[in-house]
Amino acid sequence: HKELYHIGASLKDLGKKWFAFSRMDSLVNELLKRIK
């Protein structure tokens, strides 16, 4: 059960990182549109 918990925790962490990254990406796109 411990291994399963670790996998779930790392997946959750990965999800948070991906969410933050995707938000940053859309932010960058918006800035680029405004510059152009």
C-alpha positions in Angstrom: 0.0 0.0 0.0 2.9 2.3 0.7 4.1 2.0 -2.9 0.7 2.9 -4.2 0.6 5.9 -2.0 3.9 7.1 -3.2 2.8 6.7 -6.9 -0.3 8.7 -6.1 1.6 11.4 -4.4 4.1 11.8 -7.2 1.3 11.8 -9.8 -0.5 14.6 -7.8 2.8 16.5 -7.6 3.3 16.1 -11.4 -0.3 17.3 -12.0 0.4 20.5 -9.9 3.6 21.2 -11.9 1.9 20.6 -15.2 -1.0 22.8 -14.2 1.3 25.6 -13.2 3.3 25.2 -16.4 0.3 25.3 -18.6 -0.9 28.4 -16.9 2.5 30.0 -17.4 2.4 29.0 -21.0 -1.0 30.7 -21.6 0.3 33.8 -19.8 3.3 34.0 -22.1 1.1 33.6 -25.1 -1.1 36.5 -23.9 1.9 38.7 -23.4 3.3 37.9 -26.9 0.0 38.8 -28.4 0.0 42.2 -26.7 3.6 42.9 -27.7 2.7 42.2 -31.4 
